[in-house]
Amino acid sequence: MKKLLLVIALATSLGGCAELRNIGTAISLGTTTITNPVTPTRLNQMESAITVVFAGLQAWKKSCVEGLIPASCKAQIAQVQVYTRQIPPYLTQLRTFVKNNDQVNAVTVFNQVVTLADTIKSQAAAGGVTITATVGN
Amino acid sequence: MDVLAIMDIIVKGLGVVSTLISVGANAAPAIKVLTDLATGAQNGTVTPEQLAQTEATLDAMIADFNAPL
């Protein structure tokens, strides 16, 4: 089964903040197909994983706001927000499709969320935050 | 139920919770999500109420992060 492994490692860009060096968040999402549907349980699992990711991002933002890390973090976070702000509409659609058991569209949107997560990785990396995403079997 | 995937989330989540506490952030929502996830795994399925709670927590976290600095 294909998996998406998204690891957020804030270590490289957060010098001087020992606690944030330890943030490591991974979400594993099986790539969906019609034969591997997005059930409510699977949706809950995915949303829980993303919640953990955003908890880590919140810690990053909090430390930035409080001036615990270099001021360049503000621009980095703003760049990542361009993409994190695209997530809510996808989640709204995905929840509706799962509720209605519209698997064709649920699978499509699920995979769009995976693609968006990959884009967030790229943008965060450009801002100095290392996010490693691996899609494997 | 993908037990390994759930355990992966819980283990990573605990690491994040530790960090949240270290930086003085509110770790309670993340802890609640992890607890609910473990409960759902134990029961073999997720209830609509659990799913709604997870979604509400996630929506709040996304909104918080997406707010301007």
N, CA and C atoms of all chains as a GROMACS GRO file, in nm:
protein
  618
    1MET      N    1   0.084  -0.119   0.000
    1MET     CA    2   0.000   0.000   0.000
    1MET      C    3   0.088   0.124   0.000
    2LYS      N    4   0.055   0.215  -0.090
    2LYS     CA    5   0.132   0.337  -0.094
    2LYS      C    6   0.103   0.424   0.026
    3LYS      N    7   0.205   0.491   0.071
    3LYS     CA    8   0.190   0.576   0.189
    3LYS      C    9   0.255   0.710   0.161
    4LEU      N   10   0.196   0.808   0.219
    4LEU     CA   11   0.260   0.938   0.218
    4LEU      C   12   0.314   0.962   0.357
    5LEU      N   13   0.441   0.988   0.364
    5LEU     CA   14   0.502   1.018   0.492
    5LEU      C   15   0.547   1.162   0.489
    6LEU      N   16   0.484   1.242   0.569
    6LEU     CA   17   0.519   1.383   0.576
    6LEU      C   18   0.584   1.409   0.710
    7VAL      N   19   0.708   1.447   0.705
    7VAL     CA   20   0.782   1.472   0.827
    7VAL      C   21   0.819   1.619   0.832
    8ILE      N   22   0.782   1.681   0.936
    8ILE     CA   23   0.819   1.820   0.955
    8ILE      C   24   0.932   1.824   1.055
    9ALA      N   25   1.042   1.872   1.012
    9ALA     CA   26   1.156   1.888   1.102
    9ALA      C   27   1.198   2.033   1.098
   10LEU      N   28   1.174   2.100   1.206
   10LEU     CA   29   1.200   2.243   1.210
   10LEU      C   30   1.340   2.273   1.257
   11ALA      N   31   1.421   2.171   1.268
   11ALA     CA   32   1.550   2.187   1.333
   11ALA      C   33   1.641   2.287   1.264
   12THR      N   34   1.650   2.282   1.134
   12THR     CA   35   1.756   2.358   1.066
   12THR      C   36   1.738   2.508   1.077
   13SER      N   37   1.614   2.553   1.081
   13SER     CA   38   1.594   2.698   1.075
   13SER      C   39   1.562   2.760   1.210
   14LEU      N   40   1.564   2.681   1.312
   14LEU     CA   41   1.520   2.731   1.440
   14LEU      C   42   1.631   2.730   1.543
   15GLY      N   43   1.746   2.776   1.499
   15GLY     CA   44   1.859   2.782   1.590
   15GLY      C   45   1.827   2.865   1.713
   16GLY      N   46   1.874   2.822   1.826
   16GLY     CA   47   1.853   2.895   1.949
   16GLY      C   48   1.727   2.857   2.022
   17CYS      N   49   1.650   2.769   1.968
   17CYS     CA   50   1.528   2.726   2.037
   17CYS      C   51   1.531   2.574   2.047
   18ALA      N   52   1.585   2.527   2.156
   18ALA     CA   53   1.609   2.383   2.170
   18ALA      C   54   1.482   2.302   2.162
   19GLU      N   55   1.374   2.356   2.220
   19GLU     CA   56   1.251   2.278   2.222
   19GLU      C   57   1.199   2.252   2.080
   20LEU      N   58   1.205   2.357   1.997
   20LEU     CA   59   1.149   2.342   1.863
   20LEU      C   60   1.235   2.252   1.775
   21ARG      N   61   1.357   2.236   1.810
   21ARG     CA   62   1.440   2.143   1.732
   21ARG      C   63   1.382   2.002   1.739
   22ASN      N   64   1.307   1.977   1.843
   22ASN     CA   65   1.259   1.840   1.863
   22ASN      C   66   1.126   1.811   1.795
   23ILE      N   67   1.070   1.913   1.729
   23ILE     CA   68   0.943   1.887   1.664
   23ILE      C   69   0.962   1.791   1.548
   24GLY      N   70   0.891   1.686   1.549
   24GLY     CA   71   0.894   1.593   1.437
   24GLY      C   72   0.755   1.535   1.422
   25THR      N   73   0.690   1.570   1.314
   25THR     CA   74   0.552   1.527   1.297
   25THR      C   75   0.539   1.449   1.168
   26ALA      N   76   0.476   1.338   1.174
   26ALA     CA   77   0.458   1.259   1.053
   26ALA      C   78   0.312   1.225   1.033
   27ILE      N   79   0.267   1.233   0.911
   27ILE     CA   80   0.136   1.181   0.880
   27ILE      C   81   0.153   1.075   0.774
   28SER      N   82   0.088   0.966   0.794
   28SER     CA   83   0.092   0.858   0.696
   28SER      C   84  -0.047   0.843   0.637
   29LEU      N   85  -0.056   0.866   0.510
   29LEU     CA   86  -0.185   0.859   0.443
   29LEU      C   87  -0.176   0.759   0.331
   30GLY      N   88  -0.257   0.658   0.337
   30GLY     CA   89  -0.260   0.565   0.225
   30GLY      C   90  -0.317   0.633   0.103
   31THR      N   91  -0.255   0.613  -0.010
   31THR     CA   92  -0.309   0.669  -0.133
   31THR      C   93  -0.442   0.602  -0.163
   32THR      N   94  -0.542   0.682  -0.194
   32THR     CA   95  -0.675   0.626  -0.209
   32THR      C   96  -0.705   0.584  -0.352
   33THR      N   97  -0.786   0.483  -0.362
   33THR     CA   98  -0.844   0.441  -0.488
   33THR      C   99  -0.987   0.403  -0.458
   34ILE      N  100  -1.061   0.375  -0.562
   34ILE     CA  101  -1.201   0.336  -0.540
   34ILE      C  102  -1.207   0.207  -0.457
   35THR      N  103  -1.108   0.121  -0.478
   35THR     CA  104  -1.108  -0.004  -0.402
   35THR      C  105  -1.048   0.014  -0.263
   36ASN      N  106  -0.996   0.133  -0.235
   36ASN     CA  107  -0.941   0.164  -0.103
   36ASN      C  108  -1.008   0.294  -0.058
   37PRO      N  109  -1.136   0.284  -0.025
   37PRO     CA  110  -1.218   0.404  -0.010
   37PRO      C  111  -1.186   0.486   0.114
   38VAL      N  112  -1.233   0.608   0.113
   38VAL     CA  113  -1.218   0.698   0.226
   38VAL      C  114  -1.340   0.680   0.317
   39THR      N  115  -1.325   0.596   0.416
   39THR     CA  116  -1.432   0.572   0.512
   39THR      C  117  -1.427   0.679   0.620
   40PRO      N  118  -1.535   0.692   0.699
   40PRO     CA  119  -1.530   0.787   0.810
   40PRO      C  120  -1.414   0.759   0.906
   41THR      N  121  -1.386   0.633   0.929
   41THR     CA  122  -1.274   0.600   1.018
   41THR      C  123  -1.142   0.645   0.958
   42ARG      N  124  -1.127   0.624   0.830
   42ARG     CA  125  -1.003   0.666   0.763
   42ARG      C  126  -0.993   0.818   0.757
   43LEU      N  127  -1.105   0.882   0.736
   43LEU     CA  128  -1.107   1.029   0.737
   43LEU      C  129  -1.065   1.082   0.873
   44ASN      N  130  -1.119   1.019   0.978
   44ASN     CA  131  -1.084   1.061   1.114
   44ASN      C  132  -0.935   1.043   1.140
   45GLN      N  133  -0.882   0.933   1.091
   45GLN     CA  134  -0.739   0.907   1.107
   45GLN      C  135  -0.656   1.014   1.037
   46MET      N  136  -0.695   1.049   0.916
   46MET     CA  137  -0.622   1.150   0.841
   46MET      C  138  -0.632   1.285   0.910
   47GLU      N  139  -0.751   1.320   0.956
   47GLU     CA  140  -0.769   1.451   1.019
   47GLU      C  141  -0.694   1.457   1.152
   48SER      N  142  -0.687   1.346   1.221
   48SER     CA  143  -0.609   1.343   1.345
   48SER      C  144  -0.462   1.368   1.316
   49ALA      N  145  -0.414   1.305   1.210
   49ALA     CA  146  -0.273   1.323   1.174
   49ALA      C  147  -0.245   1.468   1.136
   50ILE      N  148  -0.334   1.527   1.060
   50ILE     CA  149  -0.315   1.667   1.021
   50ILE      C  150  -0.324   1.758   1.143
   51THR      N  151  -0.408   1.720   1.238
   51THR     CA  152  -0.417   1.798   1.362
   51THR      C  153  -0.282   1.801   1.433
   52VAL      N  154  -0.216   1.688   1.435
   52VAL     CA  155  -0.084   1.681   1.498
   52VAL      C  156   0.014   1.771   1.424
   53VAL      N  157   0.006   1.769   1.292
   53VAL     CA  158   0.093   1.856   1.213
   53VAL      C  159   0.069   2.002   1.248
   54PHE      N  160  -0.057   2.041   1.253
   54PHE     CA  161  -0.088   2.181   1.283
   54PHE      C  162  -0.055   2.217   1.427
   55ALA      N  163  -0.060   2.120   1.516
   55ALA     CA  164  -0.015   2.148   1.653
   55ALA      C  165   0.132   2.187   1.652
   56GLY      N  166   0.209   2.117   1.572
   56GLY     CA  167   0.351   2.152   1.560
   56GLY      C  168   0.370   2.288   1.496
   57LEU      N  169   0.290   2.316   1.394
   57LEU     CA  170   0.300   2.447   1.329
   57LEU      C  171   0.260   2.559   1.424
   58GLN      N  172   0.164   2.531   1.510
   58GLN     CA  173   0.123   2.630   1.609
   58GLN      C  174   0.239   2.663   1.704
   59ALA      N  175   0.311   2.560   1.743
   59ALA     CA  176   0.425   2.582   1.832
   59ALA      C  177   0.529   2.670   1.764
   60TRP      N  178   0.549   2.645   1.637
   60TRP     CA  179   0.643   2.726   1.558
   60TRP      C  180   0.597   2.872   1.554
   61LYS      N  181   0.468   2.890   1.525
   61LYS     CA  182   0.414   3.026   1.515
   61LYS      C  183   0.421   3.097   1.650
   62LYS      N  184   0.387   3.025   1.757
   62LYS     CA  185   0.389   3.085   1.891
   62LYS      C  186   0.529   3.133   1.927
   63SER      N  187   0.625   3.048   1.897
   63SER     CA  188   0.764   3.085   1.926
   63SER      C  189   0.807   3.205   1.843
   64CYS      N  190   0.756   3.212   1.721
   64CYS     CA  191   0.788   3.324   1.632
   64CYS      C  192   0.728   3.454   1.688
   65VAL      N  193   0.601   3.446   1.726
   65VAL     CA  194   0.532   3.564   1.778
   65VAL      C  195   0.600   3.616   1.904
   66GLU      N  196   0.647   3.524   1.986
   66GLU     CA  197   0.709   3.563   2.113
   66GLU      C  198   0.856   3.601   2.098
   67GLY      N  199   0.905   3.596   1.974
   67GLY     CA  200   1.042   3.639   1.950
   67GLY      C  201   1.148   3.542   1.999
   68LEU      N  202   1.110   3.418   2.014
   68LEU     CA  203   1.204   3.318   2.064
   68LEU      C  204   1.296   3.265   1.954
   69ILE      N  205   1.258   3.292   1.830
   69ILE     CA  206   1.338   3.247   1.716
   69ILE      C  207   1.361   3.366   1.624
   70PRO      N  208   1.455   3.356   1.530
   70PRO     CA  209   1.487   3.469   1.443
   70PRO      C  210   1.364   3.526   1.372
   71ALA      N  211   1.366   3.659   1.354
   71ALA     CA  212   1.252   3.730   1.298
   71ALA      C  213   1.215   3.686   1.157
   72SER      N  214   1.308   3.624   1.089
   72SER     CA  215   1.279   3.576   0.954
   72SER      C  216   1.166   3.473   0.952
   73CYS      N  217   1.134   3.421   1.069
   73CYS     CA  218   1.027   3.322   1.078
   73CYS      C  219   0.894   3.378   1.031
   74LYS      N  220   0.876   3.509   1.046
   74LYS     CA  221   0.747   3.568   1.007
   74LYS      C  222   0.724   3.553   0.857
   75ALA      N  223   0.825   3.582   0.781
   75ALA     CA  224   0.811   3.566   0.636
   75ALA      C  225   0.795   3.420   0.598
   76GLN      N  226   0.867   3.334   0.668
   76GLN     CA  227   0.858   3.190   0.639
   76GLN      C  228   0.717   3.138   0.666
   77ILE      N  229   0.663   3.179   0.778
   77ILE     CA  230   0.528   3.133   0.813
   77ILE      C  231   0.426   3.188   0.714
   78ALA      N  232   0.443   3.314   0.675
   78ALA     CA  233   0.351   3.373   0.578
   78ALA      C  234   0.353   3.295   0.447
   79GLN      N  235   0.469   3.250   0.408
   79GLN     CA  236   0.479   3.171   0.284
   79GLN      C  237   0.406   3.038   0.298
   80VAL      N  238   0.421   2.975   0.412
   80VAL     CA  239   0.354   2.847   0.434
   80VAL      C  240   0.203   2.867   0.443
   81GLN      N  241   0.162   2.980   0.500
   81GLN     CA  242   0.019   3.006   0.515
   81GLN      C  243  -0.053   3.017   0.380
   82VAL      N  244   0.018   3.059   0.278
   82VAL     CA  245  -0.043   3.066   0.145
   82VAL      C  246  -0.105   2.930   0.109
   83TYR      N  247  -0.039   2.827   0.152
   83TYR     CA  248  -0.085   2.692   0.117
   83TYR      C  249  -0.172   2.629   0.226
   84THR      N  250  -0.139   2.657   0.351
   84THR     CA  251  -0.223   2.600   0.457
   84THR      C  252  -0.364   2.659   0.451
   85ARG      N  253  -0.375   2.779   0.396
   85ARG     CA  254  -0.508   2.841   0.384
   85ARG      C  255  -0.592   2.775   0.275
   86GLN      N  256  -0.531   2.694   0.195
   86GLN     CA  257  -0.607   2.623   0.091
   86GLN      C  258  -0.666   2.492   0.143
   87ILE      N  259  -0.622   2.452   0.260
   87ILE     CA  260  -0.667   2.323   0.312
   87ILE      C  261  -0.814   2.321   0.354
   88PRO      N  262  -0.864   2.423   0.426
   88PRO     CA  263  -1.004   2.415   0.474
   88PRO      C  264  -1.108   2.386   0.366
   89PRO      N  265  -1.103   2.453   0.249
   89PRO     CA  266  -1.206   2.419   0.148
   89PRO      C  267  -1.199   2.274   0.103
   90TYR      N  268  -1.079   2.222   0.092
   90TYR     CA  269  -1.066   2.081   0.054
   90TYR      C  270  -1.127   1.990   0.161
   91LEU      N  271  -1.100   2.023   0.286
   91LEU     CA  272  -1.154   1.940   0.395
   91LEU      C  273  -1.307   1.945   0.397
   92THR      N  274  -1.361   2.063   0.372
   92THR     CA  275  -1.507   2.075   0.368
   92THR      C  276  -1.565   1.985   0.260
   93GLN      N  277  -1.503   1.990   0.143
   93GLN     CA  278  -1.551   1.905   0.033
   93GLN      C  279  -1.536   1.757   0.067
   94LEU      N  280  -1.420   1.724   0.121
   94LEU     CA  281  -1.391   1.583   0.150
   94LEU      C  282  -1.491   1.527   0.251
   95ARG      N  283  -1.520   1.606   0.354
   95ARG     CA  284  -1.614   1.560   0.457
   95ARG      C  285  -1.752   1.534   0.397
   96THR      N  286  -1.793   1.621   0.307
   96THR     CA  287  -1.925   1.605   0.244
   96THR      C  288  -1.927   1.480   0.157
   97PHE      N  289  -1.822   1.461   0.081
   97PHE     CA  290  -1.817   1.345  -0.007
   97PHE      C  291  -1.816   1.215   0.073
   98VAL      N  292  -1.742   1.212   0.183
   98VAL     CA  293  -1.738   1.092   0.266
   98VAL      C  294  -1.874   1.067   0.330
   99LYS      N  295  -1.935   1.175   0.377
   99LYS     CA  296  -2.067   1.162   0.441
   99LYS      C  297  -2.169   1.104   0.343
  100ASN      N  298  -2.158   1.146   0.217
  100ASN     CA  299  -2.251   1.098   0.115
  100ASN      C  300  -2.202   0.971   0.045
  101ASN      N  301  -2.088   0.922   0.091
  101ASN     CA  302  -2.025   0.804   0.030
  101ASN      C  303  -2.004   0.822  -0.120
  102ASP      N  304  -1.970   0.944  -0.158
  102ASP     CA  305  -1.936   0.973  -0.297
  102ASP      C  306  -1.786   0.946  -0.312
  103GLN      N  307  -1.754   0.820  -0.336
  103GLN     CA  308  -1.614   0.779  -0.332
  103GLN      C  309  -1.533   0.834  -0.449
  104VAL      N  310  -1.598   0.852  -0.562
  104VAL     CA  311  -1.523   0.904  -0.677
  104VAL      C  312  -1.464   1.041  -0.643
  105ASN      N  313  -1.549   1.128  -0.591
  105ASN     CA  314  -1.501   1.262  -0.557
  105ASN      C  315  -1.418   1.262  -0.428
  106ALA      N  316  -1.452   1.174  -0.334
  106ALA     CA  317  -1.375   1.169  -0.209
  106ALA      C  318  -1.230   1.130  -0.237
  107VAL      N  319  -1.213   1.033  -0.323
  107VAL     CA  320  -1.078   0.989  -0.358
  107VAL      C  321  -1.001   1.102  -0.426
  108THR      N  322  -1.070   1.172  -0.514
  108THR     CA  323  -1.005   1.283  -0.586
  108THR      C  324  -0.958   1.391  -0.489
  109VAL      N  325  -1.046   1.431  -0.399
  109VAL     CA  326  -1.011   1.539  -0.306
  109VAL      C  327  -0.907   1.493  -0.206
  110PHE      N  328  -0.919   1.369  -0.161
  110PHE     CA  329  -0.820   1.314  -0.069
  110PHE      C  330  -0.680   1.327  -0.130
  111ASN      N  331  -0.670   1.288  -0.255
  111ASN     CA  332  -0.539   1.294  -0.320
  111ASN      C  333  -0.495   1.439  -0.346
  112GLN      N  334  -0.591   1.530  -0.360
  112GLN     CA  335  -0.556   1.671  -0.372
  112GLN      C  336  -0.495   1.722  -0.241
  113VAL      N  337  -0.549   1.675  -0.130
  113VAL     CA  338  -0.493   1.714   0.000
  113VAL      C  339  -0.349   1.663   0.012
  114VAL      N  340  -0.327   1.542  -0.036
  114VAL     CA  341  -0.191   1.486  -0.034
  114VAL      C  342  -0.098   1.572  -0.119
  115THR      N  343  -0.147   1.611  -0.237
  115THR     CA  344  -0.065   1.697  -0.324
  115THR      C  345  -0.038   1.832  -0.257
  116LEU      N  346  -0.138   1.886  -0.192
  116LEU     CA  347  -0.122   2.015  -0.125
  116LEU      C  348  -0.019   2.004  -0.012
  117ALA      N  349  -0.024   1.893   0.059
  117ALA     CA  350   0.075   1.872   0.166
  117ALA      C  351   0.216   1.872   0.109
  118ASP      N  352   0.230   1.817  -0.009
  118ASP     CA  353   0.361   1.815  -0.074
  118ASP      C  354   0.404   1.957  -0.112
  119THR      N  355   0.309   2.036  -0.157
  119THR     CA  356   0.340   2.176  -0.191
  119THR      C  357   0.381   2.254  -0.067
  120ILE      N  358   0.313   2.231   0.041
  120ILE     CA  359   0.347   2.298   0.168
  120ILE      C  360   0.490   2.262   0.206
  121LYS      N  361   0.524   2.138   0.185
  121LYS     CA  362   0.661   2.094   0.211
  121LYS      C  363   0.761   2.176   0.132
  122SER      N  364   0.734   2.192   0.005
  122SER     CA  365   0.827   2.264  -0.081
  122SER      C  366   0.839   2.410  -0.039
  123GLN      N  367   0.728   2.471  -0.009
  123GLN     CA  368   0.729   2.612   0.031
  123GLN      C  369   0.799   2.632   0.164
  124ALA      N  370   0.774   2.542   0.256
  124ALA     CA  371   0.839   2.553   0.386
  124ALA      C  372   0.990   2.533   0.373
  125ALA      N  373   1.029   2.442   0.287
  125ALA     CA  374   1.172   2.419   0.264
  125ALA      C  375   1.237   2.543   0.206
  126ALA      N  376   1.165   2.611   0.116
  126ALA     CA  377   1.219   2.734   0.057
  126ALA      C  378   1.236   2.841   0.164
  127GLY      N  379   1.155   2.834   0.268
  127GLY     CA  380   1.165   2.930   0.377
  127GLY      C  381   1.261   2.887   0.486
  128GLY      N  382   1.326   2.776   0.465
  128GLY     CA  383   1.425   2.731   0.562
  128GLY      C  384   1.376   2.626   0.659
  129VAL      N  385   1.250   2.585   0.647
  129VAL     CA  386   1.197   2.481   0.735
  129VAL      C  387   1.195   2.350   0.657
  130THR      N  388   1.261   2.253   0.708
  130THR     CA  389   1.273   2.127   0.636
  130THR      C  390   1.151   2.039   0.658
  131ILE      N  391   1.082   2.011   0.551
  131ILE     CA  392   0.969   1.918   0.555
  131ILE      C  393   0.998   1.811   0.452
  132THR      N  394   1.012   1.691   0.498
  132THR     CA  395   1.045   1.581   0.408
  132THR      C  396   0.922   1.496   0.382
  133ALA      N  397   0.886   1.488   0.258
  133ALA     CA  398   0.771   1.405   0.223
  133ALA      C  399   0.817   1.290   0.135
  134THR      N  400   0.776   1.172   0.172
  134THR     CA  401   0.813   1.054   0.096
  134THR      C  402   0.689   0.977   0.058
  135VAL      N  403   0.674   0.950  -0.068
  135VAL     CA  404   0.564   0.866  -0.114
  135VAL      C  405   0.624   0.734  -0.155
  136GLY      N  406   0.587   0.630  -0.084
  136GLY     CA  407   0.645   0.499  -0.115
  136GLY      C  408   0.540   0.391  -0.106
  137ASN      N  409   0.584   0.270  -0.126
  137ASN     CA  410   0.492   0.156  -0.121
  137ASN      C  411   0.483   0.099   0.019
  138MET      N  412  -0.895  -0.119   1.002
  138MET     CA  413  -0.823  -0.028   1.091
  138MET      C  414  -0.673  -0.051   1.076
  139ASP      N  415  -0.604   0.053   1.034
  139ASP     CA  416  -0.460   0.044   1.015
  139ASP      C  417  -0.392   0.078   1.147
  140VAL      N  418  -0.365  -0.024   1.226
  140VAL     CA  419  -0.310  -0.004   1.360
  140VAL      C  420  -0.174   0.063   1.356
  141LEU      N  421  -0.090   0.021   1.263
  141LEU     CA  422   0.044   0.079   1.254
  141LEU      C  423   0.038   0.228   1.222
  142ALA      N  424  -0.051   0.264   1.133
  142ALA     CA  425  -0.064   0.406   1.098
  142ALA      C  426  -0.112   0.485   1.218
  143ILE      N  427  -0.206   0.429   1.293
  143ILE     CA  428  -0.258   0.498   1.411
  143ILE      C  429  -0.149   0.513   1.516
  144MET      N  430  -0.074   0.408   1.536
  144MET     CA  431   0.034   0.416   1.634
  144MET      C  432   0.138   0.519   1.594
  145ASP      N  433   0.162   0.528   1.463
  145ASP     CA  434   0.257   0.627   1.414
  145ASP      C  435   0.208   0.768   1.448
  146ILE      N  436   0.081   0.792   1.426
  146ILE     CA  437   0.025   0.924   1.458
  146ILE      C  438   0.036   0.952   1.607
  147ILE      N  439   0.003   0.853   1.688
  147ILE     CA  440   0.004   0.873   1.833
  147ILE      C  441   0.146   0.900   1.883
  148VAL      N  442   0.240   0.822   1.834
  148VAL     CA  443   0.380   0.840   1.878
  148VAL      C  444   0.430   0.978   1.838
  149LYS      N  445   0.407   1.015   1.712
  149LYS     CA  446   0.451   1.147   1.667
  149LYS      C  447   0.374   1.256   1.741
  150GLY      N  448   0.248   1.228   1.765
  150GLY     CA  449   0.167   1.327   1.836
  150GLY      C  450   0.217   1.352   1.976
  151LEU      N  451   0.259   1.248   2.042
  151LEU     CA  452   0.314   1.264   2.178
  151LEU      C  453   0.439   1.350   2.175
  152GLY      N  454   0.518   1.333   2.070
  152GLY     CA  455   0.637   1.418   2.056
  152GLY      C  456   0.601   1.564   2.041
  153VAL      N  457   0.496   1.588   1.963
  153VAL     CA  458   0.451   1.727   1.945
  153VAL      C  459   0.393   1.782   2.075
  154VAL      N  460   0.316   1.699   2.146
  154VAL     CA  461   0.260   1.743   2.273
  154VAL      C  462   0.370   1.786   2.368
  155SER      N  463   0.476   1.708   2.371
  155SER     CA  464   0.590   1.742   2.456
  155SER      C  465   0.646   1.879   2.420
  156THR      N  466   0.657   1.903   2.290
  156THR     CA  467   0.709   2.032   2.243
  156THR      C  468   0.614   2.145   2.278
  157LEU      N  469   0.486   2.121   2.260
  157LEU     CA  470   0.386   2.224   2.292
  157LEU      C  471   0.398   2.266   2.438
  158ILE      N  472   0.411   2.168   2.524
  158ILE     CA  473   0.423   2.197   2.667
  158ILE      C  474   0.552   2.274   2.693
  159SER      N  475   0.658   2.236   2.625
  159SER     CA  476   0.788   2.300   2.645
  159SER      C  477   0.785   2.448   2.609
  160VAL      N  478   0.709   2.482   2.504
  160VAL     CA  479   0.705   2.622   2.461
  160VAL      C  480   0.586   2.697   2.522
  161GLY      N  481   0.514   2.630   2.611
  161GLY     CA  482   0.404   2.696   2.680
  161GLY      C  483   0.277   2.707   2.599
  162ALA      N  484   0.265   2.627   2.493
  162ALA     CA  485   0.145   2.629   2.411
  162ALA      C  486   0.039   2.536   2.471
  163ASN      N  487  -0.085   2.555   2.428
  163ASN     CA  488  -0.195   2.472   2.477
  163ASN      C  489  -0.189   2.335   2.411
  164ALA      N  490  -0.158   2.234   2.489
  164ALA     CA  491  -0.145   2.099   2.434
  164ALA      C  492  -0.273   2.019   2.445
  165ALA      N  493  -0.372   2.073   2.515
  165ALA     CA  494  -0.493   1.996   2.542
  165ALA      C  495  -0.566   1.949   2.416
  166PRO      N  496  -0.584   2.034   2.314
  166PRO     CA  497  -0.656   1.986   2.195
  166PRO      C  498  -0.585   1.869   2.127
  167ALA      N  499  -0.454   1.877   2.118
  167ALA     CA  500  -0.380   1.768   2.054
  167ALA      C  501  -0.392   1.639   2.136
  168ILE      N  502  -0.386   1.654   2.268
  168ILE     CA  503  -0.400   1.537   2.354
  168ILE      C  504  -0.538   1.474   2.335
  169LYS      N  505  -0.641   1.558   2.326
  169LYS     CA  506  -0.777   1.509   2.308
  169LYS      C  507  -0.791   1.433   2.176
  170VAL      N  508  -0.733   1.485   2.073
  170VAL     CA  509  -0.741   1.418   1.943
  170VAL      C  510  -0.673   1.281   1.949
  171LEU      N  511  -0.558   1.276   2.014
  171LEU     CA  512  -0.485   1.150   2.024
  171LEU      C  513  -0.563   1.049   2.109
  172THR      N  514  -0.624   1.099   2.215
  172THR     CA  515  -0.705   1.011   2.300
  172THR      C  516  -0.823   0.954   2.222
  173ASP      N  517  -0.889   1.041   2.148
  173ASP     CA  518  -1.004   0.996   2.069
  173ASP      C  519  -0.962   0.898   1.961
  174LEU      N  520  -0.845   0.924   1.904
  174LEU     CA  521  -0.796   0.834   1.800
  174LEU      C  522  -0.770   0.695   1.858
  175ALA      N  523  -0.711   0.692   1.977
  175ALA     CA  524  -0.685   0.563   2.042
  175ALA      C  525  -0.816   0.493   2.078
  176THR      N  526  -0.913   0.571   2.123
  176THR     CA  527  -1.043   0.512   2.158
  176THR      C  528  -1.111   0.455   2.034
  177GLY      N  529  -1.103   0.528   1.925
  177GLY     CA  530  -1.162   0.480   1.801
  177GLY      C  531  -1.097   0.353   1.754
  178ALA      N  532  -0.966   0.346   1.769
  178ALA     CA  533  -0.893   0.226   1.729
  178ALA      C  534  -0.934   0.107   1.814
  179GLN      N  535  -0.954   0.134   1.943
  179GLN     CA  536  -0.994   0.027   2.035
  179GLN      C  537  -1.133  -0.026   1.999
  180ASN      N  538  -1.220   0.066   1.961
  180ASN     CA  539  -1.357   0.027   1.928
  180ASN      C  540  -1.369  -0.029   1.786
  181GLY      N  541  -1.266  -0.008   1.705
  181GLY     CA  542  -1.269  -0.062   1.570
  181GLY      C  543  -1.334   0.029   1.469
  182THR      N  544  -1.394   0.136   1.514
  182THR     CA  545  -1.456   0.230   1.422
  182THR      C  546  -1.468   0.364   1.490
  183VAL      N  547  -1.506   0.461   1.416
  183VAL     CA  548  -1.522   0.595   1.473
  183VAL      C  549  -1.669   0.632   1.471
  184THR      N  550  -1.712   0.695   1.578
  184THR     CA  551  -1.852   0.738   1.583
  184THR      C  552  -1.863   0.875   1.517
  185PRO      N  553  -1.983   0.910   1.474
  185PRO     CA  554  -2.002   1.044   1.416
  185PRO      C  555  -1.962   1.155   1.514
  186GLU      N  556  -1.986   1.130   1.642
  186GLU     CA  557  -1.950   1.231   1.742
  186GLU      C  558  -1.798   1.249   1.752
  187GLN      N  559  -1.726   1.137   1.748
  187GLN     CA  560  -1.580   1.145   1.754
  187GLN      C  561  -1.525   1.217   1.630
  188LEU      N  562  -1.582   1.183   1.516
  188LEU     CA  563  -1.536   1.246   1.392
  188LEU      C  564  -1.564   1.396   1.396
  189ALA      N  565  -1.680   1.432   1.446
  189ALA     CA  566  -1.715   1.575   1.456
  189ALA      C  567  -1.619   1.648   1.549
  190GLN      N  568  -1.583   1.583   1.658
  190GLN     CA  569  -1.491   1.644   1.754
  190GLN      C  570  -1.353   1.663   1.692
  191THR      N  571  -1.307   1.561   1.622
  191THR     CA  572  -1.177   1.572   1.555
  191THR      C  573  -1.178   1.687   1.455
  192GLU      N  574  -1.285   1.694   1.380
  192GLU     CA  575  -1.294   1.798   1.277
  192GLU      C  576  -1.300   1.938   1.339
  193ALA      N  577  -1.371   1.950   1.449
  193ALA     CA  578  -1.380   2.081   1.515
  193ALA      C  579  -1.243   2.124   1.568
  194THR      N  580  -1.172   2.030   1.625
  194THR     CA  581  -1.038   2.060   1.676
  194THR      C  582  -0.944   2.099   1.564
  195LEU      N  583  -0.949   2.022   1.455
  195LEU     CA  584  -0.862   2.051   1.341
  195LEU      C  585  -0.895   2.187   1.281
  196ASP      N  586  -1.022   2.214   1.264
  196ASP     CA  587  -1.062   2.343   1.207
  196ASP      C  588  -1.011   2.459   1.291
  197ALA      N  589  -1.019   2.443   1.423
  197ALA     CA  590  -0.973   2.549   1.512
  197ALA      C  591  -0.822   2.569   1.501
  198MET      N  592  -0.750   2.458   1.491
  198MET     CA  593  -0.604   2.467   1.481
  198MET      C  594  -0.561   2.530   1.348
  199ILE      N  595  -0.628   2.491   1.241
  199ILE     CA  596  -0.594   2.549   1.111
  199ILE      C  597  -0.624   2.698   1.112
  200ALA      N  598  -0.738   2.735   1.166
  200ALA     CA  599  -0.774   2.877   1.170
  200ALA      C  600  -0.673   2.956   1.252
  201ASP      N  601  -0.628   2.896   1.360
  201ASP     CA  602  -0.531   2.965   1.446
  201ASP      C  603  -0.399   2.985   1.372
  202PHE      N  604  -0.353   2.882   1.305
  202PHE     CA  605  -0.225   2.895   1.234
  202PHE      C  606  -0.239   2.990   1.116
  203ASN      N  607  -0.354   2.987   1.050
  203ASN     CA  608  -0.371   3.068   0.930
  203ASN      C  609  -0.396   3.216   0.960
  204ALA      N  610  -0.423   3.249   1.085
  204ALA     CA  611  -0.443   3.390   1.121
  204ALA      C  612  -0.314   3.468   1.094
  205PRO      N  613  -0.327   3.593   1.051
  205PRO     CA  614  -0.206   3.672   1.022
  205PRO      C  615  -0.119   3.687   1.147
  206LEU      N  616   0.010   3.697   1.123
  206LEU     CA  617   0.102   3.718   1.234
  206LEU      C  618   0.089   3.859   1.289
   0.00000   0.00000   0.00000
